[in-house]
């Protein structure tokens, strides 16, 4: 038996760094991933695909480890970095995008992430596991954004 937990996250913020600098970091998956909390291992699968292996979260008796792979395509002209799930890798399917807008003195960013996580637990556990998994994902992404903001000279207007 397994529980599948869907999630859909969206964030919008601005950083005090030029768009070219921000794009260079976000388009370079290892560089971008270095700011992501609780990342245990990032594996280069070749051809723009990477497998993310997160640390286990939870308790000794009930924990979740997210493992997934995505293929990344960066388009400097459009100011986008888009990733799509790679089938057959891990227990999650995750896609998303970064969209950057150059505001001259700062960069406007939109981050969208959607996917689903499958954990090998009885369906009776879904009421407990789903909110926990969603909350943990949100906390990790928000910490990632905070780390990026710090690396890019702070959040604009903050």
Secondary structure by P-SEA (a helix, b strand, c coil): cbbbbbbbbbbbbcccccaaaaaaaaacccccccccccccccccccccbbbbbbcccccccbbbbbbbbbbbbbbccccbbbbbbbccccccccccbbbbbbcccbbbbbbbbbbcccccccccccccaaaaaaaaaaaaaaaaaaaaaaaacccccc
